[in-house]
Amino acid sequence: MGKNVTQKIISNHLVSGEETLGSEVALRIDQTITQDATGTMAYLQFEAMGVPRVKTDLSVSYVDHNTLQYGGFENADDHRYLQTVASKYGVHFSRPGNGILHQVHLERFGKPGGTLLGSDSHTPTQGGLGMMAMGAGGLDVAVAMGGGAFNITYPKVTLVKLTGKLQPWVSAKDVILELLRIMTVKGGVGKVIEYGGEGVDCLTVPERATITNMGAELGATTSVFPSDDKTLEFLKAQQREEDWIELKADADATYDEEIVIDLDTLEPMIAQPHMPDVVCKVSEVAGLKVDQVCVGSCTNSSYQDLMTVAETFNCCGDKVSTGLDMTISPGSKQVLNMIARSGGLSTLIEAGCRILESSCGPCIGNGQSPPSGGVSLRTFNRNFIGRSGTKNASVYLVSPEVAVASAIKGVITDPRTLGDYPNIEMPTEFRVDDSMILAPSTAAESDSVEIRRGPNIAPLPIAEALPDTLGGSVLIKLGDNITTDDITPAGTWLKYRSNVPKYSESVFAQINSTFHEEAQAAGGGFVIGGDNYGQGSSREHAALCPMYLGIKAVVAKSFARIHKDNLVNFGILPLTFANSADYDAIDASDELEFSGLAEALRNGNETIKVTNKTKGTEIALEHGYTQRQIDTLLAGGKLNYTKSQAA
């Protein structure tokens, strides 16, 4: 029987485990990436492991999130630490202003058929090149940099068969929004989304990357396209033809499920507040007044995206409506340079767009917060409540085509009403200038490199070994689809990522502003959640900060993949209700107790009992841990476990 693309990459990187559905497999990781909001902690963890040099084929440290926030020295100090620690340990360093990690890595480093682990949930962007690229917590990335394997559950593979061809004014963004409408934000859990069918041929690599980027919003392990002539065409234009290999599914490959999307009939789509899967046709909400339009993010900031916006202004002879503000964030220095040389940048400026730095910016709540109660259209990947910095704003996710049409008209607009679609030709050669990517020191030079640490870099908290008895109160009870933004928000808090005691003050602050004080006063306790707990960003701080506050277990109906792994990594028990109805049997402030816990895990018990001492009841919980995860929890987290294994 033939293999699909996913199975081929897993087979080529298998370190241990059986290639059977549901089994845990360990994969060799070729490349790693970090960004500055997660990277400081990842490198502190790498240092704590005592490994003298990274062991991957390539590791890159990017600065693109906190490219400088107002009000302090913290970001600049972190950048200095990241540059020096990268040089010492053999990591390339992409300087502030060089661009968003996913866009730059697509341009300069991604390789078809390889594996990539990144401390950012949108790492699957590189699936547009035919990589198996996965997001993870920083500790998992640190272990991979040290030569350790990455463990995943052998996934189901869903074929998304694309038929037909995209019609004018319909884009790759509409493909992934349609898939989110079909599958929802938890429909991809435990799956790899693989794209195939004749419709793949009409998509450029940047368009494919838009689709794989937002596969993170499905909860999928990753998403992947084949590597074909379009991939070769892109790599040739980036002067990286030698990195290309052909990688396609065998003719007799099989899949666990199949979804068909007809590109011929697909319409412009829009995700409504406040989830990426609240999707409908643009035509169904057309006419709503818009206050802000933002184009950019790792989803839609390529040369092709921005030139489409520029040429639409050019063709229509229009400017940004006087009733709204519009910002443009180029995805990389290369993109900014290319649109400047082609005349697109001057067109955007003349149209009234505000040009921002090549960084994440508004997507993570760093600047451009909408007005109170405002409507913001964004070409980004997430529209969680409050993520924009304005809690009562209504944020919609759209394609660049919908964004520019709406910016011109001042209301949500179906771009098909504008007339002829501008024809954007992909460059046959991109301007390559890697001067803002600093190569590390050689191994011989590394001893002389001094790592520079600012006062905002606090000591790394370490969890303790799991005791046999855990007791405490329920500190908070939450509903479904709690995001990592809800647990540890981004925005102005990001500058404290390397200062866990300070960042811990943000835990659940958007829900209960005094949570951190209550948790510390209680000596820790437990969190109760609903379905899909911990969806969204890969930020391990959503586990690390609760661990610092004394959270001992999170009991939920279900978990997002990365967050569950992060909880295990930091010694917090992620447990699910054996009977989801038991969610209603626990309330905030109830006193819970686990007895014989460590012994039960050592004995391989699949069900854990918890006593609700307040109500005098006992509830059955399930864990689904592998033996490796059990050993990790017993040790008090992955750092302790890794050190013990190395010893």
C-alpha positions in Angstrom: 0.0 0.0 0.0 1.3 3.5 -0.9 2.0 6.3 1.5 0.7 9.8 1.7 3.0 12.8 2.1 2.6 12.8 5.9 3.4 9.2 6.3 6.5 9.5 4.1 7.9 12.3 6.3 7.2 10.5 9.5 8.8 7.3 8.2 11.9 9.2 7.2 12.3 10.8 10.6 11.1 8.0 12.9 13.3 7.5 15.9 11.0 5.1 17.8 7.5 3.9 18.1 5.0 2.0 15.9 3.5 3.7 12.8 0.0 2.8 13.8 -2.9 5.2 14.6 -2.9 6.4 18.2 0.6 5.1 19.1 3.2 7.5 20.3 6.1 8.0 17.9 9.3 10.0 18.4 10.6 12.0 15.5 14.0 13.4 14.6 13.8 17.2 14.2 15.8 18.8 11.4 15.2 22.5 12.2 13.9 24.6 15.1 12.7 28.2 15.2 11.9 30.5 18.1 10.6 34.0 18.4 11.4 36.6 21.1 8.2 36.2 23.1 8.8 32.5 23.6 12.5 32.3 22.8 14.0 33.8 26.0 12.5 31.0 28.1 13.4 28.3 25.5 17.0 29.3 25.6 17.1 29.6 29.4 15.8 26.0 29.4 18.4 25.0 26.8 21.1 26.5 29.0 19.8 24.6 32.0 20.2 21.3 30.1 23.9 21.8 29.9 24.3 20.9 26.2 27.3 22.8 24.7 25.9 23.3 21.2 22.7 22.8 19.2 22.5 19.5 17.4 19.9 20.2 14.7 20.7 20.8 11.1 19.6 24.4 11.6 18.2 26.5 14.4 17.1 30.1 14.0 16.1 32.7 16.7 13.8 35.4 15.3 12.8 38.7 16.8 9.4 39.7 15.5 6.9 40.0 18.4 8.3 42.6 20.8 10.3 44.6 18.3 10.2 47.4 20.9 7.3 48.2 23.2 7.1 51.5 25.0 7.8 52.0 28.7 11.0 50.2 29.5 14.2 48.4 28.8 12.8 44.8 28.9 12.5 44.1 25.1 15.9 45.6 24.3 17.5 43.5 27.0 15.8 40.4 25.8 17.1 41.0 22.3 20.6 41.4 23.6 20.3 38.1 25.5 18.8 36.3 22.5 21.6 37.5 20.1 24.4 36.5 22.5 22.9 33.1 23.5 22.3 32.3 19.8 25.9 33.1 18.9 27.3 31.0 21.8 25.2 27.9 21.1 25.2 27.7 17.3 21.9 29.4 16.5 21.3 31.8 13.6 19.8 35.2 14.8 17.3 37.2 12.7 17.5 40.8 13.9 14.5 43.0 14.7 13.1 44.4 11.4 14.1 41.4 9.3 10.6 40.1 9.4 8.0 37.7 10.9 9.6 34.3 11.5 7.2 32.3 9.4 7.5 34.5 6.4 11.3 34.8 6.6 11.7 31.0 7.2 9.5 30.3 4.2 11.7 32.5 2.1 15.1 31.5 3.3 15.3 28.2 5.2 12.3 25.9 4.9 13.0 22.6 3.1 10.5 20.1 1.5 10.4 16.8 3.3 12.0 18.0 6.5 10.8 18.3 10.0 10.6 21.6 11.9 9.7 22.4 15.5 8.9 25.9 16.6 7.9 27.6 19.8 5.0 29.3 18.0 1.7 27.7 17.1 1.8 28.9 13.5 5.0 27.0 12.7 2.9 24.8 10.3 3.1 27.7 7.8 6.1 25.8 6.4 3.8 23.0 5.4 3.2 25.2 2.3 6.7 24.1 1.2 6.1 20.4 2.0 7.6 20.4 5.5 6.2 18.6 8.5 6.3 21.7 10.7 4.8 21.7 14.2 4.3 24.1 17.0 5.3 23.2 20.5 6.2 24.7 23.8 9.7 26.2 24.3 10.8 23.4 26.4 10.1 20.8 23.7 12.0 23.0 21.3 14.9 23.3 23.7 15.1 19.5 24.0 15.0 19.2 20.1 17.9 21.7 19.9 19.8 19.5 22.3 19.3 16.5 19.9 16.2 15.0 21.6 13.3 13.6 19.6 9.8 15.1 19.5 6.9 12.9 20.5 3.5 13.0 18.9 0.6 10.6 18.7 0.6 9.0 15.3 -2.0 11.1 13.6 -5.0 10.6 11.5 -4.5 12.1 8.1 -7.3 14.1 6.5 -7.2 14.7 2.8 -8.6 18.0 1.8 -9.2 17.5 -1.9 -9.2 20.8 -3.8 -11.1 20.7 -7.1 -11.4 23.4 -9.8 -9.6 26.7 -9.7 -9.9 29.8 -7.6 -12.1 32.4 -9.3 -11.3 36.2 -9.4 -11.4 37.9 -6.0 -11.4 34.5 -4.2 -8.2 33.6 -2.4 -6.3 31.1 -0.4 -7.6 32.7 2.8 -11.1 31.8 1.7 -10.1 28.1 1.4 -8.9 27.9 5.0 -11.9 29.9 6.3 -14.2 27.5 4.5 -12.4 24.6 6.1 -12.7 26.2 9.5 -16.5 26.5 8.8 -16.6 22.8 8.1 -14.3 21.4 10.7 -14.4 24.0 13.6 -11.6 25.1 15.9 -11.3 21.6 17.4 -12.0 19.5 14.3 -8.3 19.0 13.6 -7.2 17.7 16.9 -5.1 14.5 16.5 -5.0 15.0 12.7 -2.6 16.2 10.0 -4.4 18.1 7.2 -2.9 17.1 3.9 -3.9 18.9 0.7 -4.3 17.3 -2.7 -6.4 17.3 -5.9 -6.1 19.3 -9.1 -6.8 22.6 -7.3 -3.4 22.4 -5.6 -1.8 23.3 -9.0 -3.3 26.7 -9.1 -1.8 27.8 -5.7 1.6 29.4 -5.3 3.7 28.6 -2.2 2.7 31.8 -0.4 -1.0 30.9 -1.0 -0.3 27.4 0.3 1.4 28.9 3.3 -1.6 31.0 4.1 -3.7 27.8 4.3 -1.2 25.8 6.3 -0.7 28.8 8.7 -4.3 28.8 9.8 -4.4 25.0 10.1 -3.3 25.9 13.7 -6.8 27.3 14.2 -8.2 23.8 13.4 -6.3 22.4 16.3 -4.4 20.1 13.9 -1.0 18.6 14.6 0.1 20.3 11.3 -0.9 20.8 7.7 1.1 19.9 4.6 1.1 20.4 0.8 3.0 18.2 -1.7 6.3 19.5 -3.0 5.9 19.9 -6.8 6.8 22.2 -9.7 5.2 25.2 -7.9 7.5 24.5 -4.9 10.5 24.4 -7.2 9.5 27.6 -8.9 9.3 29.4 -5.5 12.7 28.0 -4.3 14.3 28.9 -7.6 13.1 32.5 -7.2 14.6 32.5 -3.7 17.9 31.2 -5.2 17.5 27.9 -3.2 16.8 25.5 -5.9 19.2 23.0 -4.3 16.8 22.6 -1.3 14.0 21.2 -3.5 12.9 17.6 -3.6 9.7 16.2 -5.2 7.4 14.9 -2.5 3.9 13.6 -3.5 1.4 11.1 -2.2 1.6 7.7 -3.9 -1.2 7.0 -6.4 -2.6 4.3 -4.0 -2.2 6.3 -0.8 -5.0 6.1 1.7 -6.4 8.6 4.1 -8.5 8.4 7.3 -11.1 10.9 6.0 -11.6 13.2 3.0 -13.1 16.6 2.6 -13.7 18.1 -0.8 -13.6 21.9 -1.5 -14.7 23.1 -4.9 -12.6 26.1 -5.7 -14.8 26.9 -8.8 -17.8 27.7 -6.5 -16.0 29.0 -3.4 -16.9 32.6 -2.5 -15.1 35.3 -0.4 -15.5 34.2 3.2 -15.3 36.0 6.6 -14.8 34.9 10.2 -17.1 36.8 12.6 -16.3 37.6 16.2 -15.0 36.0 18.3 -13.7 32.7 16.9 -11.9 31.8 13.6 -14.6 29.2 12.9 -17.6 31.5 13.1 -17.5 31.7 9.3 -20.0 32.9 6.7 -20.0 34.3 3.2 -18.9 38.0 2.9 -22.1 38.7 1.0 -24.1 37.7 4.1 -22.7 40.5 6.2 -21.9 43.1 3.5 -22.7 46.7 4.4 -21.6 46.7 8.0 -19.6 49.9 8.8 -15.9 49.4 9.3 -13.6 51.4 11.6 -10.3 49.8 10.9 -8.6 47.5 8.3 -5.3 45.8 9.1 -3.3 43.8 6.4 -0.4 41.7 7.5 0.5 39.0 10.0 2.2 35.6 9.3 -1.0 34.6 7.4 -1.2 37.3 4.7 1.9 39.5 4.5 3.6 38.1 1.4 4.6 40.0 -1.8 1.6 38.5 -3.5 -0.8 39.6 -0.8 0.5 43.2 -0.5 0.8 43.7 -4.3 -2.8 42.5 -4.6 -3.9 45.3 -2.2 -1.7 47.9 -3.9 -2.9 47.0 -7.4 -6.6 47.0 -6.3 -6.1 50.7 -5.2 -4.3 51.3 -8.5 -7.0 49.8 -10.7 -9.9 51.3 -8.8 -8.2 54.8 -8.5 -9.5 55.0 -5.0 -8.1 55.8 -1.5 -8.8 54.5 2.0 -12.2 55.7 3.1 -12.2 58.7 5.3 -14.2 56.8 7.8 -11.5 54.3 8.8 -7.8 53.7 9.4 -5.8 51.1 7.4 -2.4 49.6 8.2 0.0 47.5 6.3 2.6 45.2 7.9 5.0 43.7 5.4 6.0 40.1 6.4 9.7 40.6 5.8 12.4 43.0 4.8 12.4 41.2 1.5 8.7 41.8 1.0 9.1 45.5 1.9 12.0 45.9 -0.5 10.2 44.1 -3.3 7.0 46.1 -3.0 9.0 49.3 -2.8 10.9 48.5 -6.0 7.8 47.5 -7.9 6.0 50.7 -7.0 3.4 49.0 -4.7 4.7 50.7 -1.6 4.2 54.2 -3.0 0.7 53.2 -4.2 -0.2 52.1 -0.7 1.2 55.3 0.9 -0.7 57.5 -1.6 -3.9 55.6 -0.9 -3.7 56.6 2.7 -2.3 53.3 4.3 -0.1 53.5 7.4 3.0 51.4 6.9 4.1 49.5 10.0 7.3 47.6 10.7 7.9 44.1 9.3 6.7 42.4 12.5 3.7 40.7 14.1 2.4 44.0 15.5 -1.4 44.3 15.7 -2.0 40.6 15.4 -0.7 40.0 18.9 -2.1 43.2 20.4 1.0 45.3 19.9 -0.4 48.6 18.6 -3.4 49.5 16.5 -6.1 48.5 19.0 -9.5 49.4 17.5 -11.7 52.1 19.0 -14.3 51.2 21.7 -17.0 49.0 20.2 -15.2 49.3 16.8 -15.3 47.0 13.8 -11.9 45.8 12.7 -11.2 43.8 9.5 -7.9 41.9 9.7 -6.1 39.5 7.4 -4.8 37.8 10.6 -5.5 34.3 12.0 -7.1 34.9 15.3 -10.0 37.1 16.5 -10.3 36.0 20.1 -12.1 38.5 22.4 -9.7 41.1 23.7 -6.7 39.9 21.6 -6.7 43.2 19.7 -6.3 45.2 22.9 -9.9 46.4 22.9 -12.2 43.9 24.6 -15.5 45.2 23.2 -14.2 45.5 19.6 -15.6 43.2 16.9 -12.8 41.7 15.0 -13.4 39.9 11.6 -10.9 37.8 9.7 -10.7 38.3 6.0 -8.6 37.9 2.9 -6.5 40.8 1.5 -9.1 41.2 -1.3 -12.0 41.7 1.2 -9.8 44.0 3.3 -9.0 46.4 0.5 -12.5 46.4 -1.0 -13.9 47.2 2.5 -11.2 49.9 3.1 -12.2 51.6 -0.2 -16.0 51.4 0.5 -15.9 52.0 4.2 -18.2 49.0 4.8 -17.7 45.2 4.6 -17.7 44.6 0.8 -17.7 41.6 -1.4 -14.6 42.4 -3.6 -16.3 40.8 -6.6 -18.3 44.1 -6.9 -15.1 46.0 -7.7 -14.7 44.9 -11.3 -11.7 43.3 -12.9 -9.3 41.4 -10.7 -5.7 42.7 -10.7 -3.3 40.1 -12.1 -0.2 39.8 -9.9 2.7 38.0 -11.4 5.0 36.2 -8.9 8.6 37.3 -9.3 11.0 34.9 -11.1 13.7 36.2 -8.8 13.4 37.7 -5.3 16.0 40.1 -4.0 18.0 38.1 -1.5 19.8 40.0 1.3 20.5 37.9 4.4 22.6 40.6 6.1 20.1 40.9 9.0 20.5 37.1 9.7 23.6 36.8 11.9 25.5 33.5 11.8 26.6 32.1 15.1 30.1 31.8 16.4 32.1 28.7 15.5 32.4 25.9 18.1 36.0 27.0 18.7 34.9 30.6 19.3 31.9 29.9 21.5 33.8 29.9 24.8 34.7 33.6 24.3 31.0 34.7 23.7 29.6 36.4 26.8 25.8 35.9 27.3 24.3 39.3 28.3 21.3 39.1 30.7 19.2 42.1 31.7 17.5 42.5 35.1 14.1 41.4 33.6 15.4 37.9 33.1 14.4 36.0 36.2 15.6 32.6 37.4 13.8 29.7 35.7 11.1 28.2 38.0 11.4 24.4 38.4 8.5 22.1 39.4 8.8 19.5 42.2 8.3 15.8 41.8 4.7 14.7 41.9 3.5 13.8 45.5 1.2 10.9 46.3 -1.5 13.2 47.6 -2.7 16.5 46.1 -5.2 18.7 47.8 -6.6 22.2 47.4 -9.5 24.2 46.2 -11.0 24.9 42.8 -9.6 28.4 42.1 -11.6 29.0 38.9 -14.2 27.2 36.8 -14.3 28.0 33.1 -16.3 27.2 30.0 -15.5 25.9 26.5 -12.7 27.0 24.1 -10.6 28.8 26.7 -7.6 30.1 24.9 -4.0 30.6 25.9 -4.7 34.3 25.5 -7.3 33.9 28.3 -4.8 32.2 30.5 -1.7 34.4 29.9 -2.6 37.4 27.5 -0.2 38.9 24.9 -0.1 42.6 24.1 1.7 44.7 26.7 2.3 41.6 28.9 4.7 40.2 26.4 7.7 42.0 27.7 7.6 39.9 30.8 8.0 36.6 29.1 11.4 36.1 30.6 10.2 37.2 34.1 7.8 34.4 35.2 7.0 35.9 38.6 5.8 39.2 37.0 4.1 37.5 34.0 2.2 35.3 36.5 0.2 38.4 37.5 -1.5 38.2 34.2 -2.9 34.6 34.7 -6.7 34.7 34.0 -6.5 38.5 34.6 -9.0 39.2 31.8 -11.5 37.0 33.6 -10.6 37.7 37.2 -8.1 40.5 37.8 -7.2 39.2 41.3 -6.7 35.6 40.3 -2.9 35.5 40.9 -3.3 36.9 44.4 -6.1 34.5 45.3 -4.0 31.5 43.9 -0.9 32.5 45.9 -3.0 33.1 49.1 -4.6 29.6 48.7 -1.2 28.0 48.2 -2.3 26.9 44.7 -5.1 24.6 43.7 -7.0 23.4 40.7 -8.6 24.7 37.5 -11.8 23.3 35.9 -12.4 23.8 32.2 -14.8 22.8 29.4 -14.1 21.5 25.9 -10.9 22.4 23.9 -9.2 24.0 26.9 -5.9 25.8 26.0 -6.5 26.4 22.3 -4.6 29.0 20.4 -1.0 30.1 20.9 1.7 27.6 21.8 2.9 29.8 24.6 4.2 27.6 27.3 3.7 30.4 29.8 0.1 29.4 29.9 1.4 26.3 31.8 4.5 27.7 33.3 2.9 30.7 35.0 0.0 28.6 36.6 2.7 26.2 37.8 4.5 29.1 39.5 1.2 30.1 41.1 0.8 26.5 42.5 -1.8 25.1 40.1 -1.5 21.3 40.5 -4.0 20.0 38.0 -6.4 21.2 35.3 -9.6 19.1 34.9 -11.4 19.7 31.6 -13.7 18.0 29.1 -11.0 18.1 26.5 -7.6 19.8 25.8 -5.9 21.4 22.8 -2.8 19.3 21.9 0.0 21.8 22.5 -1.4 23.0 25.8 -1.9 19.5 27.1 1.8 18.8 26.3 2.9 22.0 28.0 1.0 21.2 31.1 2.8 17.8 31.3 6.1 19.5 30.6 5.7 21.7 33.7 4.4 19.0 36.0 0.7 20.0 36.0 -1.8 17.1 35.6 -4.1 17.5 32.6 -7.1 15.3 33.3 -10.5 14.8 31.6 -13.9 13.9 32.9 -14.7 10.2 32.4 -18.3 11.4 32.2 -18.6 14.9 30.8 -21.7 15.4 32.9 -19.5 15.4 36.0 -18.3 18.9 34.9 -21.5 20.1 36.6 -20.7 18.3 39.8 -17.7 20.6 40.7 -18.0 24.3 41.5 -15.5 27.0 42.2 -14.1 26.9 45.7 -14.9 23.2 46.1 -12.1 21.3 48.0 -10.6 18.5 46.0 -8.2 15.7 47.0 -6.3 13.1 45.0 -5.0 10.2 47.1 -2.5 7.6 46.0 -1.9 9.6 42.9 1.7 8.8 42.1 1.2 5.2 42.9 -1.8 5.0 40.6 0.2 6.4 37.7 3.1 4.1 38.4 0.7 1.1 38.4 -0.6 2.1 35.0 -4.2 3.0 36.2 -6.0 4.7 33.4 -8.6 6.2 35.7 -7.8 8.6 38.5 -10.3 9.2 41.3 -10.7 12.6 42.9 -12.7 13.3 46.0 -14.8 16.4 46.2 -14.6 16.9 50.0 -17.0 19.8 49.9 -19.8 17.7 48.3 -18.8 14.4 49.7 -18.6 12.8 46.2 -16.0 10.9 44.1 -15.5 11.6 40.4 -13.7 9.4 37.9 -11.1 11.2 35.7 -9.1 9.9 32.7 -5.6 10.9 31.7 -4.5 9.1 28.5 -0.8 9.6 29.3 1.9 7.6 27.6 4.5 6.0 29.8 6.9 8.9 28.9 4.4 11.4 30.0 3.8 9.5 33.3 7.6 9.5 33.9 7.7 13.2 33.1 4.9 14.0 35.6 6.4 11.9 38.3 9.7 13.7 37.9 8.0 17.1 38.1 8.2 18.1 34.5 10.2 17.7 31.3 13.3 19.6 32.4 13.7 17.3 35.5 13.0 14.2 33.4 15.4 15.2 30.6 18.2 15.8 33.2 17.5 12.4 34.8 17.6 10.7 31.4 20.9 12.4 30.5 22.4 11.4 33.8 
